[in-house]
């Protein structure tokens, strides 16, 4: 296994694009390649070498709800594009977590402190920072009631409230069970307090699993994925493959079972096919599709799954199709180790307001137009990040693409002009298929969207992407994305 310290010396001598050594160090051009910035380097360089576009004189009180990636990036882009901004950000968290890093904590690559940043570094003095959170939103009257009871009015609102976890919706399970009796969850964190227990708990879980395998057993490890939209849809499989590879590198294995609500390993067929090949490289790994965790008996180590499926019947000559009947079973599975991904949903302030979708599969999520990111009914409201009820976008990569669109369309609305910016659905999932290899699955509404043009096949696992994800993405996030520079 390539340990973190073993990989470090290779960075300065590795060409990310061509996966070949560089004999004499790296030039600025190679550095940009290494950071994966080739397709967007022009915009980054332009920001430091060219004249900025003229800032708008539009006026209005803007309130941003949320101090995570989406809220901070939206704020940064608005500050860049308004000459006299009046911005209030409502965010209780002084600690800013680099959440993609929780998977690297869980796999022993990062130390916990490495993903902790400070919102004090991102929120300038010219922004009014209220260290609180929204309790209710009255969009009809442009009013927010905070947890403290204070009322806050706005002319324009950016909703960046993220997502919340519902461990308790799994019968028999509570947050207190995570880290006990063979149960872990990489997602577990407290964004307000800046804690990230899920990473540390899952790293211990990796080692407990390894010890059980070393003791001569073949432990049964179950990895779940719920039937709700989730933050970073690839994370359940990242933990699956990294845990299996951690054992494999030690000459051990476990009976790893991935139970997912989906009917395929990934939404892009070529990526799904590659993941099927990946699973075959790990002895004892299987997948059960359309299996949703509904109950856990913590003491007995028994998981119950709801399995919905269809059975094909006879051919219908009139409709020229087979009859099908819907079936639902409850399936019990014993386990030694269980990695839980909780059901997820919008925060209560959005879900219980008039801002959420009122019906359908997106009910409760913020009702924004999938292209403009403007609310479909309240034209002075925009959304960014995980809270948005759109087909794609619950990743940090999506939020990065949302931010300039939200800022420019909001300013156009303030000016009374037509909105011209459109979100193309871009999202990205760096699937860790083993230590040292990542599939960088980039796609949008119309299919694959590779950032590097001559790596058109987004299903190929690459060592280069591992280097990029481990070493480059976090500083890019901290020093560029959070400051509106990309």
C-alpha positions as a printed Julia matrix, in Angstrom:
486×3 Matrix{Float64}:
   0.0     0.0     0.0
   1.31    3.48   -0.86
   1.29    5.36    2.43
   0.86    9.13    2.53
   4.46    9.79    3.51
   5.68    7.55    0.68
   3.7     9.51   -1.91
   4.81   13.0    -0.86
   8.2    13.06   -2.66
   6.53   12.13   -5.93
   4.42   15.27   -6.21
   7.14   17.57   -7.5
   8.25   15.04  -10.08
   4.94   13.88  -11.5
   3.05   15.12  -14.55
  -0.63   14.74  -13.66
  -1.85   14.86  -17.23
   0.43   12.26  -18.75
   1.18   10.19  -15.63
   4.91   10.39  -16.38
   7.89   11.62  -14.32
   9.24   15.14  -14.84
  13.03   15.13  -14.75
  13.76   18.72  -13.75
  11.04   19.69  -11.31
   7.92   21.56  -12.39
   7.24   24.83  -14.12
   4.22   26.99  -13.36
   2.48   25.33  -16.29
   3.15   21.87  -14.84
   2.03   23.06  -11.42
  -1.28   24.11  -12.88
  -1.58   20.72  -14.53
  -0.8    19.0   -11.27
  -3.58   20.94   -9.58
  -5.94   19.71  -12.26
  -6.6    23.26  -13.36
  -5.85   23.03  -17.09
  -9.44   23.57  -18.29
 -10.01   26.42  -15.85
  -6.49   27.79  -15.52
  -7.27   30.72  -17.8
  -9.88   32.06  -15.42
  -7.6    31.66  -12.38
  -4.64   33.34  -14.08
  -6.9    36.07  -15.43
  -8.05   36.89  -11.93
  -4.48   37.83  -10.97
  -3.19   39.29  -14.24
  -6.12   40.9   -16.01
  -8.47   43.73  -15.18
 -11.48   42.63  -13.14
 -14.92   43.07  -14.68
 -16.54   46.25  -13.43
 -18.42   45.66  -10.19
 -22.15   46.36  -10.14
 -23.6    49.34   -8.28
 -26.79   47.4    -7.51
 -28.04   47.83   -3.96
 -30.08   45.7    -1.62
 -29.78   43.82    1.63
 -28.56   40.29    0.92
 -28.8    37.59    3.56
 -26.95   34.29    3.14
 -28.08   31.36    5.27
 -25.23   28.93    5.93
 -21.49   29.04    6.5
 -20.45   25.87    4.71
 -18.91   25.6     1.26
 -21.93   26.96   -0.62
 -22.58   29.93    1.64
 -18.95   31.02    1.77
 -18.44   30.67   -1.98
 -21.64   32.59   -2.76
 -20.52   35.35   -0.39
 -17.07   35.53   -2.0
 -18.46   35.86   -5.53
 -20.99   38.51   -4.47
 -18.23   40.53   -2.79
 -16.2    40.4    -6.01
 -19.09   41.56   -8.17
 -20.73   44.29   -6.06
 -19.12   47.7    -5.55
 -20.98   48.44   -2.31
 -22.21   45.11   -0.94
 -24.67   44.88    1.95
 -24.27   41.24    2.96
 -25.23   39.44    6.14
 -24.25   35.81    6.6
 -26.03   33.68    9.19
 -23.67   30.89   10.23
 -23.17   29.49   13.73
 -19.89   27.74   12.93
 -16.49   29.3    13.5
 -14.81   26.04   12.5
 -15.18   25.26    8.81
 -14.84   21.58    7.95
 -13.37   20.4     4.66
 -15.92   17.61    4.53
 -14.48   15.62    1.6
 -11.53   14.94    3.9
 -13.63   12.8     6.23
 -13.18    9.83    3.87
  -9.41   10.32    4.08
  -9.58   10.43    7.88
 -11.65    7.24    7.77
  -8.99    5.51    5.68
  -5.99    6.7     7.71
  -4.68    9.12    5.09
  -5.49   12.37    6.93
  -5.28   13.32   10.56
  -8.51   14.82   11.89
  -7.08   18.31   12.38
  -6.16   18.49    8.7
  -9.75   19.15    7.64
 -10.4    21.94   10.16
 -10.35   25.5     8.84
 -11.62   28.78   10.26
 -14.52   30.82    8.92
 -12.71   33.82   10.41
 -10.29   33.46    7.5
 -13.1    33.47    4.93
 -15.62   36.05    6.21
 -14.23   39.61    5.96
 -15.1    42.47    8.29
 -17.28   44.13    5.66
 -19.76   41.25    5.96
 -22.16   41.23    8.91
 -21.67   37.78   10.46
 -24.47   36.59   12.73
 -23.36   33.46   14.59
 -26.79   31.88   14.7
 -28.99   29.79   12.43
 -32.41   30.17   10.84
 -35.29   28.61   12.75
 -38.08   29.7    10.4
 -38.25   31.47    7.04
 -41.24   33.65    6.09
 -40.61   34.11    2.39
 -43.9    35.98    1.85
 -42.68   38.76    4.15
 -38.92   38.54    3.52
 -38.31   37.66    7.15
 -36.21   35.1     9.02
 -36.54   34.14   12.66
 -33.27   32.97   14.16
 -32.78   30.3    16.79
 -32.13   33.06   19.32
 -35.53   34.58   18.58
 -34.09   37.56   16.71
 -35.89   38.53   13.5
 -33.96   39.38   10.37
 -35.31   40.99    7.21
 -33.85   40.81    3.72
 -34.29   42.1     0.2
 -32.55   39.09   -1.33
 -31.91   35.68    0.16
 -29.33   33.01   -0.66
 -30.19   29.67    0.92
 -27.09   27.55    1.6
 -28.35   25.54    4.55
 -27.02   22.19    3.4
 -28.4    18.84    4.46
 -29.22   17.04    7.69
 -28.88   13.41    8.74
 -31.71   11.22   10.06
 -30.05    8.25   11.76
 -33.15    7.88   13.94
 -35.29    7.02   10.9
 -33.6     3.62   10.95
 -35.56    1.67   13.55
 -33.46    0.61   16.53
 -30.55    2.91   15.66
 -29.46    6.18   17.23
 -26.45    8.44   16.81
 -25.15    7.12   20.13
 -24.75    3.66   18.56
 -22.18    4.89   16.05
 -18.78    3.68   17.22
 -20.16    0.77   19.23
 -20.95   -2.88   18.53
 -19.25   -2.88   15.14
 -21.2     0.12   13.75
 -19.58    3.09   12.02
 -20.61    5.97    9.76
 -18.13    8.21    7.97
 -20.76   10.94    7.67
 -21.13   11.57   11.41
 -20.12   15.14   12.24
 -21.37   18.31   13.89
 -20.87   21.2    11.51
 -21.75   23.82   14.12
 -19.16   22.53   16.59
 -16.65   21.6    13.9
 -16.36   17.97   14.98
 -15.91   15.01   12.67
 -16.24   11.87   14.77
 -17.32    9.76   11.81
 -13.88    9.84   10.26
 -12.03    8.75   13.39
 -14.67    6.14   14.27
 -14.5     4.63   10.79
 -10.68    4.49   10.84
 -10.89    2.52   14.1
 -13.58    0.39   12.44
 -11.17   -0.33    9.55
  -8.61   -1.59   12.04
 -11.12   -3.59   14.08
 -12.24   -5.24   10.84
  -8.62   -5.98    9.95
  -7.97   -7.48   13.38
 -11.05   -9.69   13.12
  -9.84  -10.97    9.75
  -6.33  -11.51   11.15
  -7.79  -13.6    13.97
  -8.74  -16.22   11.43
 -12.36  -15.26   10.92
 -13.94  -14.05    7.7
 -15.92  -11.15    9.15
 -19.22  -10.1     7.61
 -19.17   -6.39    6.79
 -22.25   -4.63    5.43
 -22.1    -1.21    3.76
 -25.38    0.65    3.2
 -26.82    3.41    1.03
 -30.29    4.88    1.79
 -33.22    5.69   -0.48
 -32.9     9.47   -0.1
 -30.66   11.97   -1.86
 -27.35   12.05   -0.01
 -24.34   14.29    0.3
 -21.64   12.93   -2.02
 -23.42    9.97   -3.56
 -20.18    8.05   -4.05
 -19.07    8.08   -0.4
 -20.77    4.77    0.53
 -18.73    2.98   -2.13
 -15.53    4.85   -1.28
 -15.64    3.34    2.21
 -16.51   -0.07    0.76
 -13.5    -0.21   -1.57
 -10.99    1.4     0.77
 -11.92   -0.99    3.59
 -11.62   -3.98    1.26
  -8.28   -2.75   -0.09
  -6.98   -2.1     3.43
  -7.55   -5.78    4.17
  -6.27   -6.95    0.79
  -2.94   -5.17    1.23
  -2.52   -7.06    4.51
  -3.29  -10.38    2.83
  -6.71  -10.55    4.48
 -10.3   -10.34    3.35
 -13.85  -10.09    4.62
 -17.29  -10.88    3.29
 -18.15   -7.35    2.15
 -21.76   -6.72    1.08
 -22.91   -3.44   -0.41
 -26.65   -2.86    0.09
 -27.92    0.03   -1.99
 -31.3     1.46   -2.88
 -30.21    1.86   -6.51
 -30.41   -0.6    -9.38
 -26.85    0.05  -10.6
 -23.5     0.92   -9.06
 -23.45    4.33  -10.74
 -25.67    6.5   -12.92
 -23.12    6.63  -15.77
 -23.09    3.19  -17.48
 -19.35    3.17  -18.22
 -18.54    4.08  -14.6
 -20.96    1.41  -13.35
 -19.24   -1.17  -15.56
 -15.82   -0.18  -14.22
 -17.08   -0.46  -10.63
 -18.36   -3.95  -11.4
 -14.81   -4.82  -12.47
 -13.48   -3.21   -9.3
 -15.71   -5.34   -7.12
 -14.4    -8.51   -8.77
 -10.89   -7.63   -7.58
 -12.0    -8.03   -3.97
 -12.65  -11.58   -2.83
 -16.03  -12.04   -1.19
 -17.52   -8.7    -2.28
 -21.17   -8.69   -3.42
 -23.88   -6.11   -4.03
 -27.56   -6.32   -3.2
 -29.51   -3.8    -5.26
 -32.81   -2.27   -4.13
 -32.02   -3.07   -0.49
 -32.66   -0.23    1.98
 -31.67   -0.45    5.64
 -34.83    0.0     7.74
 -33.98   -1.6    11.09
 -30.98   -2.57   13.21
 -30.87   -4.83   16.25
 -27.68   -3.47   17.74
 -27.25   -6.2    20.36
 -27.93   -9.13   18.03
 -26.02   -7.52   15.15
 -28.95   -8.05   12.82
 -29.82   -5.64   10.0
 -33.19   -5.62    8.26
 -33.56   -4.32    4.72
 -36.6    -3.41    2.69
 -36.31   -5.02   -0.74
 -38.64   -3.64   -3.41
 -38.62   -5.37   -6.78
 -40.74   -6.34   -9.77
 -41.54   -9.77  -11.14
 -42.12  -10.2   -14.85
 -45.38  -11.88  -15.81
 -46.96  -12.9   -19.09
 -46.68  -11.09  -22.41
 -49.53   -8.65  -23.03
 -50.3    -8.75  -26.75
 -52.5    -5.65  -26.63
 -49.88   -3.4   -25.04
 -46.92   -5.34  -26.48
 -45.15   -5.56  -23.16
 -44.81   -7.92  -20.22
 -47.07   -7.6   -17.22
 -45.17   -6.86  -14.03
 -46.12   -7.12  -10.4
 -44.55   -5.15   -7.56
 -43.18   -7.05   -4.58
 -41.74   -5.99   -1.25
 -39.88   -8.21    1.19
 -38.04   -7.59    4.43
 -34.65   -9.27    4.4
 -32.66   -9.94    7.57
 -28.86  -10.08    7.41
 -26.44  -10.87   10.21
 -23.26   -8.82   10.39
 -20.08   -8.39   12.36
 -19.42   -4.88   11.08
 -21.94   -2.36    9.71
 -21.18    0.92    7.94
 -24.32    3.07    7.97
 -25.13    5.91    5.6
 -28.14    7.65    7.15
 -31.23    8.89    5.33
 -30.8    12.59    4.6
 -33.02   15.57    3.94
 -33.24   19.37    3.93
 -32.96   21.29    7.19
 -36.21   22.02    9.02
 -36.13   25.76    8.3
 -36.39   25.04    4.57
 -38.55   21.92    4.73
 -41.17   23.56    6.95
 -41.29   26.82    4.97
 -42.98   27.72    1.71
 -39.57   27.62    0.0
 -39.46   23.85   -0.36
 -41.02   21.81   -3.13
 -44.57   21.13   -2.04
 -44.91   17.69   -3.61
 -43.08   15.04   -5.58
 -39.8    13.27   -4.97
 -38.08   16.58   -4.15
 -40.67   17.57   -1.53
 -39.07   19.74    1.14
 -35.9    20.52   -0.82
 -35.45   24.12   -2.0
 -37.58   24.76   -5.08
 -35.13   26.39   -7.46
 -34.91   26.34  -11.22
 -32.31   23.77  -12.22
 -30.56   26.2   -14.57
 -30.78   29.67  -13.01
 -30.81   28.47   -9.36
 -33.45   31.14   -8.7
 -36.5    30.12   -6.67
 -39.38   29.26   -8.97
 -41.94   31.26   -6.95
 -39.92   33.77   -4.92
 -37.75   35.65   -7.41
 -35.61   37.31   -4.73
 -34.47   33.93   -3.4
 -31.61   31.81   -4.76
 -30.16   28.48   -3.68
 -26.71   26.94   -3.64
 -25.35   23.54   -2.7
 -26.93   20.52   -1.08
 -30.22   22.18   -0.17
 -31.28   22.63   -3.79
 -34.03   20.35   -5.07
 -32.51   19.76   -8.48
 -31.54   16.51  -10.25
 -27.83   16.83   -9.52
 -25.48   18.77   -7.34
 -25.01   17.52   -3.77
 -21.23   17.78   -3.96
 -18.67   20.48   -3.25
 -17.81   20.49   -6.95
 -21.4    21.39   -7.78
 -21.42   24.18   -5.2
 -18.29   25.62   -6.8
 -20.11   25.79  -10.13
 -23.26   27.14   -8.47
 -21.52   30.08   -6.8
 -20.7    32.36   -9.77
 -24.07   31.56  -11.35
 -25.96   32.49   -8.19
 -23.93   35.69   -7.75
 -24.34   36.9   -11.33
 -28.03   35.96  -11.61
 -28.79   37.55   -8.25
 -27.07   40.77   -9.29
 -28.92   40.75  -12.62
 -32.17   40.44  -10.66
 -31.14   43.35   -8.41
 -30.43   45.43  -11.52
 -33.72   44.46  -13.15
 -31.88   42.72  -15.97
 -32.31   39.32  -17.59
 -30.46   36.44  -15.95
 -27.95   34.97  -18.4
 -26.03   32.39  -16.37
 -27.08   28.74  -16.52
 -26.01   25.77  -14.41
 -25.21   22.77  -16.6
 -25.65   20.19  -13.84
 -21.94   19.73  -13.24
 -21.09   17.42  -10.39
 -18.07   15.32   -9.57
 -17.49   12.16   -7.61
 -13.88   11.12   -6.89
 -14.48    7.4    -6.39
 -11.65    5.85   -4.4
 -11.54    2.31   -5.78
  -8.34    1.46   -3.88
  -5.51    3.22   -2.07
  -3.74    5.06   -4.87
  -6.49    5.0    -7.53
  -9.5     7.23   -8.12
 -12.18    7.37  -10.79
 -12.91   11.09  -11.22
 -16.51   10.82  -12.4
 -17.44   14.27  -13.7
 -20.82   14.69  -15.33
 -23.83   16.96  -15.72
 -27.33   17.09  -17.1
 -26.2    15.95  -20.54
 -23.66   13.29  -19.56
 -19.9    13.16  -18.88
 -18.09   16.5   -18.42
 -14.36   15.77  -18.1
 -12.3    18.76  -16.97
  -9.24   17.51  -18.82
 -10.21   17.2   -22.51
  -7.91   14.32  -23.44
  -9.09   12.24  -20.49
 -12.52   11.92  -22.03
 -13.32    8.6   -20.42
 -14.3     9.56  -16.88
 -14.5     5.89  -15.84
 -10.74    5.21  -15.88
  -9.12    4.8   -12.43
  -5.97    6.93  -12.21
  -3.13    7.31   -9.72
  -2.92   10.95  -10.83
  -6.36   11.65   -9.46
  -5.34   10.14   -6.11
  -2.4    12.56   -5.92
  -4.68   15.42   -6.91
  -7.41   14.54   -4.4
  -5.1    13.88   -1.45
  -2.69   16.78   -1.91
  -4.08   19.44   -4.22
  -7.83   19.68   -3.77
  -7.8    20.81   -0.13
  -5.44   23.79   -0.68
  -7.41   24.7    -3.81
 -10.59   24.62   -1.73
  -9.09   26.72    1.04
  -7.16   29.29   -0.97
  -9.1    29.54   -4.23
 -12.67   28.22   -4.02
 -13.51   29.76   -0.64
 -12.22   33.11   -1.88
 -14.14   33.2    -5.14
 -11.02   32.74   -7.26
 -12.32   29.68   -9.09
